[in-house]
Amino acid sequence: MSAPRTRDPDSPPAGPVEPPDLRLLDTSRAGFEQQFSALLAFDVAQDEEIERAVAAIVADVRARGDAALLEYTHRFDRFDARDAAALELPRAELSAALSAIEPAQRAALDEAASRVRSFHQRQLAESWSYREPDGTTLGQRVTAIERVGLYVPGGKAAYPSSVLMNAIPAKVAGVQDLVMVVPTPEGVRNPLVLAAAAIAGVDRVFTIGGAQAVAALAYGTLTVPAVDKIVGPGNAYVAEAKRRVFGTVGIDMIAGPSEILIVCDGGTDPRWIAMDLFSQAEHDEMAQAILLCPDADYIERVRVAIGEQLAAMPRRSVIAASLAARGALVKVRDLDEAFEIVNRVAPEHLEISTADAPRWVERVRHAGAIFVGPHSSEAIGDYCAGPNHVLPTMRTARFSSPLGVYDFQKRSSVIEISREGAQRLAPIVEVLARGEGLYAHARSATLRTEGGEPK
């Protein structure tokens, strides 16, 4: 899951834009390993000032509840609610927002929601059990998390797509109480975000944000109910707050900067590839966009296309800064080497833009989402393909997965031992428990083999 951008769009371009100072690397040249390792390095050290600020806010909300929420909402969002109850939006306001948006926006949200819901319904896990010959029954009971909190960035950084991607799998899983928090700086409410909440089935919405919203969800106040898990993207303060309350509640993941890695054989329009690199670079200056290609002439064409198209981008300065800081065009020896690098990087988004793209999918061991073929732009995945756009970043795809229905379900083991089963299994328990010095464990099992039945 990518951390949300925090800068506003740039003003319209006033003239030609100098192409970014983009790294051109070659795996066959001396020094590549050192250069590429430096490119991938990302300082995840936590800011001590942010840590201290978040710790104080979380402790204050835990201690003072609604009074602290009102104070921080006034201080950070410049919004004065008459009381804590006024921080909650009535459901009628969500419905009104849905009715008020433009027909094209409504149609786009509806179609995206339908596709996301259809994909995630296939992820539902079900309870199961099996019976052994002696009558012992073993199984697993799958149930939904009872109450989930969804953090949604507010103000100008508004993401209705994130509402759909986080809320719909929760509802498909069977979450009964989905509580959304969204900051509304100066009282400004984004109608698309509220409309998306209505479509996705969000149950309650509170106009609070920042670390204080995370703390309220984790510990509860008189007005905001405590939840069991918190999901959704946010800025550095939100991420630190989620880190701090983890254990009291579950969280989805800690988001890092956006990432895209493209493998291309040189057969795709270079303008497409350049724009796909832009699509992630425009998130923020620390986003990472990398191309791997065995064709040096094609790499040059992509570099030219970057320069030609950059001037028209409203967020051109963010894109240029991102490409200069963490972007690269890398010439590889062949596609085999490219996929060795793919698995090393474990990217959030991987595009395989080759003539025979499907054959390479089996080579991918680590990636958040794999976009197969020249027409599979990452941008479609962000909004309406169907799979979730909340993805692991910073190489965590080596051990974690996209957000899904399974993140909102939990499993309980069900163990029903028959009389015969107790007789058969008790000796095993006795040997192992005594070996560990846990004699009560041993006797707990063996007592049931010495006669006597429950009344």
C-alpha positions as CSV (number, residue, x, y, z in Angstrom):
1,M,0.0,0.0,0.0
2,S,1.5,3.3,-1.0
3,A,1.6,6.2,1.4
4,P,-0.5,9.0,0.0
5,R,1.0,12.0,-1.6
6,T,1.0,15.1,0.5
7,R,1.7,17.9,-2.0
8,D,-0.8,19.8,-4.1
9,P,-0.7,19.6,-7.9
10,D,1.7,22.0,-9.5
11,S,0.4,25.1,-11.4
12,P,0.0,24.7,-15.2
13,P,3.3,24.6,-17.1
14,A,4.6,27.9,-18.2
15,G,7.1,26.6,-20.8
16,P,9.4,23.7,-21.6
17,V,10.5,21.5,-18.8
18,E,14.1,20.2,-18.5
19,P,14.1,16.4,-18.4
20,P,15.0,14.9,-15.0
21,D,18.5,13.8,-14.3
22,L,17.5,10.2,-14.6
23,R,19.9,7.4,-13.8
24,L,21.0,5.2,-16.8
25,L,22.4,2.0,-15.5
26,D,23.8,-1.1,-17.2
27,T,24.1,-4.5,-15.4
28,S,27.2,-5.4,-17.5
29,R,29.2,-2.3,-16.4
30,A,31.5,-2.1,-13.4
31,G,29.9,-0.5,-10.4
32,F,26.4,-1.5,-11.3
33,E,25.8,-3.5,-8.1
34,Q,26.9,-0.6,-5.9
35,Q,24.8,1.9,-7.8
36,F,21.7,-0.3,-7.9
37,S,21.9,-1.1,-4.2
38,A,22.1,2.6,-3.4
39,L,19.1,3.2,-5.6
40,L,17.0,0.6,-3.7
41,A,18.1,1.9,-0.3
42,F,15.4,3.7,1.5
43,D,15.8,5.2,5.0
44,V,12.9,3.9,7.1
45,A,14.3,5.4,10.3
46,Q,11.5,7.0,12.2
47,D,11.5,10.7,12.9
48,E,12.0,11.2,16.6
49,E,10.0,14.4,16.5
50,I,7.0,12.6,14.9
51,E,7.4,9.8,17.4
52,R,7.2,12.2,20.3
53,A,4.3,14.1,18.9
54,V,2.3,11.0,18.1
55,A,3.0,9.4,21.5
56,A,1.7,12.5,23.3
57,I,-1.4,12.7,21.1
58,V,-2.3,9.0,21.5
59,A,-1.8,9.2,25.3
60,D,-4.0,12.3,25.5
61,V,-6.8,10.9,23.5
62,R,-6.7,7.7,25.6
63,A,-6.9,9.8,28.7
64,R,-9.3,12.5,27.8
65,G,-11.3,11.0,25.0
66,D,-13.8,13.3,23.2
67,A,-12.4,16.4,24.8
68,A,-8.9,15.7,23.2
69,L,-10.5,14.9,19.9
70,L,-12.3,18.2,19.8
71,E,-9.1,20.1,20.7
72,Y,-7.0,18.4,18.1
73,T,-9.6,18.8,15.4
74,H,-9.7,22.5,16.1
75,R,-5.9,22.8,16.2
76,F,-5.0,20.7,13.2
77,D,-8.0,20.8,10.9
78,R,-9.2,24.3,11.9
79,F,-12.7,22.9,12.4
80,D,-14.8,23.7,15.4
81,A,-17.5,21.1,16.3
82,R,-20.1,22.2,18.8
83,D,-19.6,18.9,20.6
84,A,-18.2,15.4,20.0
85,A,-21.5,14.1,18.6
86,A,-21.2,16.7,15.8
87,L,-18.0,14.9,14.6
88,E,-20.2,12.1,13.2
89,L,-21.8,12.5,9.9
90,P,-25.4,11.3,9.6
91,R,-26.0,8.5,7.0
92,A,-28.3,10.9,5.2
93,E,-25.3,13.0,4.3
94,L,-23.6,10.0,2.6
95,S,-26.7,9.3,0.6
96,A,-27.0,13.0,-0.3
97,A,-23.4,13.1,-1.6
98,L,-24.1,10.0,-3.7
99,S,-27.1,11.7,-5.2
100,A,-25.3,15.0,-5.8
101,I,-22.2,13.8,-7.7
102,E,-22.1,14.0,-11.5
103,P,-23.6,11.0,-13.3
104,A,-20.3,10.1,-14.8
105,Q,-18.7,10.0,-11.4
106,R,-21.5,7.9,-10.0
107,A,-21.2,5.5,-12.9
108,A,-17.5,5.2,-12.5
109,L,-17.7,4.5,-8.7
110,D,-20.5,2.0,-9.2
111,E,-18.6,0.1,-11.9
112,A,-15.3,0.1,-9.9
113,A,-17.2,-1.0,-6.8
114,S,-18.9,-3.8,-8.7
115,R,-15.6,-5.1,-10.1
116,V,-13.8,-4.9,-6.7
117,R,-16.7,-6.7,-5.0
118,S,-16.8,-9.4,-7.6
119,F,-13.0,-10.1,-7.3
120,H,-13.0,-10.2,-3.5
121,Q,-16.1,-12.4,-3.2
122,R,-13.9,-15.2,-4.6
123,Q,-11.5,-14.8,-1.7
124,L,-14.0,-15.8,1.0
125,A,-12.8,-18.5,3.2
126,E,-15.3,-21.0,4.8
127,S,-15.3,-23.1,7.9
128,W,-14.4,-26.7,7.5
129,S,-14.0,-29.9,9.6
130,Y,-13.2,-33.6,9.3
131,R,-14.0,-36.6,11.4
132,E,-11.4,-39.3,12.3
133,P,-12.4,-43.0,12.6
134,D,-12.5,-42.9,16.4
135,G,-15.1,-40.0,16.3
136,T,-12.7,-37.2,17.0
137,T,-13.7,-34.1,15.0
138,L,-11.2,-31.4,14.1
139,G,-11.8,-28.2,12.1
140,Q,-11.5,-24.5,11.7
141,R,-14.2,-21.9,12.2
142,V,-13.9,-18.8,10.0
143,T,-15.6,-15.6,11.3
144,A,-15.4,-12.0,10.4
145,I,-13.7,-9.4,12.5
146,E,-16.5,-7.7,14.4
147,R,-15.6,-4.0,14.1
148,V,-13.1,-2.4,11.7
149,G,-11.8,1.2,11.5
150,L,-11.0,2.7,8.1
151,Y,-8.7,5.7,7.9
152,V,-9.2,7.9,4.8
153,P,-7.1,10.9,4.0
154,G,-9.1,14.1,3.7
155,G,-9.0,17.6,2.3
156,K,-7.2,17.9,-1.0
157,A,-5.6,14.5,-0.7
158,A,-8.9,12.7,-1.1
159,Y,-9.0,9.1,-2.3
160,P,-12.5,7.6,-3.0
161,S,-10.7,4.6,-4.6
162,S,-9.1,3.8,-1.3
163,V,-12.5,3.8,0.4
164,L,-13.7,1.2,-2.1
165,M,-10.5,-0.9,-1.8
166,N,-10.6,-1.0,2.0
167,A,-14.3,-1.1,2.7
168,I,-15.6,-3.5,0.1
169,P,-13.4,-6.5,1.2
170,A,-14.4,-5.8,4.8
171,K,-18.0,-6.0,3.9
172,V,-17.6,-9.1,1.8
173,A,-15.9,-10.7,4.7
174,G,-18.9,-10.0,6.9
175,V,-17.7,-7.1,9.0
176,Q,-20.8,-5.8,10.8
177,D,-19.6,-2.4,11.9
178,L,-17.2,-0.5,9.6
179,V,-16.2,2.9,11.1
180,M,-14.6,5.4,8.8
181,V,-12.6,8.4,9.9
182,V,-11.7,11.2,7.5
183,P,-10.4,14.7,8.3
184,T,-12.3,17.6,7.0
185,P,-9.9,20.6,7.1
186,E,-11.9,23.8,7.7
187,G,-15.0,21.7,7.5
188,V,-14.6,20.9,3.8
189,R,-16.0,17.5,3.0
190,N,-15.1,15.7,-0.2
191,P,-18.4,14.5,-1.9
192,L,-16.6,11.7,-3.8
193,V,-15.2,10.2,-0.6
194,L,-18.6,10.3,1.0
195,A,-20.3,8.9,-2.1
196,A,-17.8,6.0,-2.1
197,A,-18.5,5.4,1.5
198,A,-22.2,5.1,0.7
199,I,-21.6,2.7,-2.2
200,A,-19.2,0.5,-0.1
201,G,-21.6,0.2,2.8
202,V,-19.6,2.1,5.5
203,D,-21.7,2.1,8.7
204,R,-20.4,5.2,10.5
205,V,-18.3,8.2,9.5
206,F,-16.4,10.6,11.8
207,T,-14.8,13.8,10.7
208,I,-11.5,13.3,12.5
209,G,-8.1,12.6,11.2
210,G,-4.4,12.3,12.1
211,A,-2.9,10.4,15.0
212,Q,-5.9,11.4,17.2
213,A,-8.3,9.5,14.9
214,V,-6.2,6.4,15.1
215,A,-6.0,6.6,18.9
216,A,-9.8,7.1,19.1
217,L,-10.4,4.0,17.0
218,A,-7.9,2.0,19.0
219,Y,-9.0,2.9,22.5
220,G,-12.5,4.3,22.0
221,T,-14.1,7.4,23.4
222,L,-17.7,8.2,24.6
223,T,-18.5,9.0,20.9
224,V,-16.1,6.9,18.8
225,P,-16.3,3.2,19.3
226,A,-13.2,1.1,19.8
227,V,-12.5,-1.2,16.8
228,D,-10.6,-4.4,16.5
229,K,-8.5,-3.5,13.4
230,I,-7.5,-0.3,11.6
231,V,-6.8,-0.2,7.9
232,G,-6.2,2.6,5.4
233,P,-3.4,4.9,4.2
234,G,-2.2,8.1,5.9
235,N,0.7,10.4,6.4
236,A,3.7,9.9,8.6
237,Y,1.8,10.8,11.8
238,V,-1.0,8.3,10.9
239,A,1.6,5.6,10.1
240,E,3.4,6.1,13.4
241,A,0.1,6.1,15.3
242,K,-0.9,2.8,13.7
243,R,2.5,1.4,14.6
244,R,2.0,2.6,18.2
245,V,-1.4,1.1,18.8
246,F,-0.6,-2.2,17.1
247,G,-1.2,-5.0,19.6
248,T,-4.2,-3.2,21.1
249,V,-5.7,-3.5,17.6
250,G,-4.7,-5.1,14.4
251,I,-3.5,-3.0,11.5
252,D,-3.1,-3.7,7.8
253,M,0.5,-2.6,7.2
254,I,2.8,0.4,7.4
255,A,2.8,2.0,4.0
256,G,6.0,3.1,2.2
257,P,6.4,5.2,-0.9
258,S,4.8,4.0,-4.2
259,E,6.8,1.7,-6.4
260,I,6.6,0.5,-10.0
261,L,9.0,-1.8,-11.8
262,I,8.5,-2.3,-15.5
263,V,10.1,-5.1,-17.5
264,C,9.9,-4.3,-21.3
265,D,11.4,-6.1,-24.3
266,G,11.3,-2.9,-26.4
267,G,8.1,-3.7,-28.2
268,T,5.8,-1.3,-26.4
269,D,5.2,2.3,-27.3
270,P,7.8,4.2,-25.3
271,R,5.3,6.9,-24.5
272,W,3.2,4.3,-22.7
273,I,6.2,3.2,-20.6
274,A,7.2,6.7,-19.8
275,M,3.7,7.6,-18.6
276,D,3.5,4.4,-16.5
277,L,6.7,5.5,-14.8
278,F,5.0,8.9,-14.2
279,S,1.9,7.3,-12.8
280,Q,3.8,6.3,-9.6
281,A,6.4,9.0,-9.6
282,E,3.6,11.6,-9.3
283,H,2.6,10.3,-5.9
284,D,5.5,12.0,-4.1
285,E,9.2,12.7,-4.4
286,M,10.2,9.4,-2.7
287,A,8.2,7.2,-5.0
288,Q,10.3,4.8,-7.1
289,A,9.9,4.1,-10.8
290,I,12.4,1.7,-12.6
291,L,12.5,0.3,-16.1
292,L,14.4,-2.9,-17.0
293,C,15.1,-3.6,-20.7
294,P,17.7,-5.4,-22.8
295,D,17.5,-2.9,-25.7
296,A,19.7,0.2,-25.3
297,D,18.1,2.0,-28.2
298,Y,14.6,1.5,-26.7
299,I,15.8,2.8,-23.4
300,E,16.9,6.0,-25.1
301,R,13.5,6.3,-26.7
302,V,11.9,6.0,-23.3
303,R,14.2,8.7,-22.0
304,V,13.2,11.0,-24.9
305,A,9.5,10.3,-24.3
306,I,9.9,11.2,-20.6
307,G,11.3,14.6,-21.6
308,E,8.6,15.2,-24.2
309,Q,5.7,14.3,-22.0
310,L,6.9,15.7,-18.7
311,A,6.0,19.4,-19.4
312,A,2.3,18.5,-19.8
313,M,2.1,16.9,-16.4
314,P,0.4,19.1,-13.7
315,R,2.6,17.4,-11.1
316,R,5.7,17.6,-13.2
317,S,8.0,18.9,-10.5
318,V,7.0,16.0,-8.2
319,I,7.6,13.5,-11.0
320,A,11.0,15.0,-11.9
321,A,12.1,15.0,-8.3
322,S,11.0,11.4,-7.8
323,L,12.7,10.2,-11.0
324,A,15.9,12.0,-10.2
325,A,16.0,10.7,-6.6
326,R,14.9,7.1,-7.0
327,G,14.2,6.4,-10.7
328,A,16.3,4.5,-13.2
329,L,16.4,3.1,-16.7
330,V,18.4,-0.1,-16.5
331,K,19.8,-2.0,-19.4
332,V,19.9,-5.7,-18.6
333,R,21.6,-8.5,-20.5
334,D,18.4,-10.3,-21.2
335,L,14.9,-10.9,-19.8
336,D,16.2,-13.8,-17.6
337,E,18.4,-11.3,-15.8
338,A,15.5,-8.8,-15.6
339,F,13.4,-11.3,-13.6
340,E,16.3,-12.1,-11.3
341,I,16.3,-8.4,-10.5
342,V,12.5,-8.3,-10.2
343,N,12.6,-10.9,-7.4
344,R,15.4,-9.0,-5.7
345,V,13.4,-5.8,-5.7
346,A,10.0,-7.4,-4.8
347,P,8.1,-4.4,-6.1
348,E,4.7,-3.1,-5.1
349,H,3.7,-2.9,-8.8
350,L,5.3,-5.0,-11.6
351,E,4.4,-4.5,-15.2
352,I,5.5,-7.2,-17.7
353,S,5.3,-5.3,-21.0
354,T,6.6,-8.0,-23.4
355,A,5.2,-9.8,-26.4
356,D,5.0,-13.1,-24.5
357,A,4.2,-11.6,-21.1
358,P,2.2,-14.6,-19.6
359,R,5.2,-17.0,-19.9
360,W,7.2,-14.8,-17.5
361,V,4.6,-14.7,-14.7
362,E,5.8,-18.0,-13.3
363,R,9.3,-16.5,-12.9
364,V,7.9,-13.9,-10.4
365,R,8.3,-14.9,-6.8
366,H,7.9,-11.5,-5.1
367,A,5.6,-8.8,-6.2
368,G,2.5,-7.0,-4.8
369,A,0.6,-7.0,-8.1
370,I,1.6,-8.3,-11.5
371,F,0.3,-6.5,-14.6
372,V,0.6,-8.8,-17.6
373,G,1.0,-7.5,-21.2
374,P,1.4,-4.1,-22.8
375,H,-2.2,-3.0,-22.2
376,S,-2.2,-3.8,-18.5
377,S,-1.4,-0.4,-17.1
378,E,-0.9,-0.1,-13.3
379,A,-3.4,2.8,-13.3
380,I,-6.2,0.5,-14.2
381,G,-5.3,-1.7,-11.2
382,D,-5.4,1.4,-9.0
383,Y,-9.0,2.1,-9.8
384,C,-11.2,-0.5,-11.3
385,A,-9.5,-3.8,-12.4
386,G,-10.9,-5.5,-9.4
387,P,-7.9,-6.7,-7.3
388,N,-6.9,-4.6,-4.4
389,H,-4.6,-1.6,-4.8
390,V,-3.5,-1.8,-1.1
391,L,-0.2,-3.5,-1.7
392,P,3.0,-4.4,0.2
393,T,5.9,-1.9,-0.3
394,M,9.6,-1.7,0.6
395,R,10.3,-5.4,-0.3
396,T,7.6,-6.6,2.1
397,A,6.1,-8.5,-0.9
398,R,8.7,-11.2,0.1
399,F,6.4,-12.1,3.0
400,S,3.1,-10.3,2.7
401,S,0.2,-9.9,0.3
402,P,-2.3,-7.4,-1.1
403,L,-5.2,-6.4,1.2
404,G,-8.0,-8.9,0.9
405,V,-11.1,-10.5,2.4
406,Y,-8.7,-12.7,4.4
407,D,-7.5,-9.6,6.3
408,F,-11.0,-9.2,7.7
409,Q,-11.6,-12.8,8.7
410,K,-10.1,-14.7,11.6
411,R,-9.9,-18.4,12.3
412,S,-10.6,-20.5,15.4
413,S,-9.5,-24.1,15.7
414,V,-12.3,-26.4,16.7
415,I,-11.3,-29.6,18.6
416,E,-13.8,-32.3,19.7
417,I,-11.9,-35.3,21.1
418,S,-13.9,-38.5,21.4
419,R,-13.5,-41.0,24.3
420,E,-11.5,-43.3,22.0
421,G,-9.4,-40.3,20.8
422,A,-8.6,-39.3,24.3
423,Q,-7.4,-42.8,25.0
424,R,-5.2,-42.8,21.9
425,L,-3.7,-39.3,22.3
426,A,-3.1,-39.2,26.0
427,P,0.1,-41.3,26.0
428,I,1.5,-38.9,23.3
429,V,0.7,-35.9,25.5
430,E,2.2,-37.7,28.6
431,V,5.5,-38.3,26.9
432,L,5.9,-34.8,25.4
433,A,4.6,-32.9,28.4
434,R,6.8,-34.8,30.8
435,G,9.7,-34.1,28.5
436,E,9.0,-30.4,28.8
437,G,8.6,-30.6,32.6
438,L,4.9,-29.8,32.4
439,Y,3.4,-32.5,34.6
440,A,-0.1,-30.9,35.0
441,H,-0.4,-31.1,31.2
442,A,0.4,-34.8,31.3
443,R,-2.1,-35.5,34.1
444,S,-4.8,-33.4,32.5
445,A,-4.7,-35.8,29.5
446,T,-4.1,-39.1,31.3
447,L,-6.8,-38.6,34.0
448,R,-9.3,-39.0,31.2
449,T,-8.0,-42.5,30.5
450,E,-8.5,-43.7,34.1
451,G,-12.2,-44.2,34.1
452,G,-15.1,-41.9,35.1
453,E,-17.4,-40.1,32.7
454,P,-18.9,-36.6,32.8
455,K,-22.3,-36.6,34.5
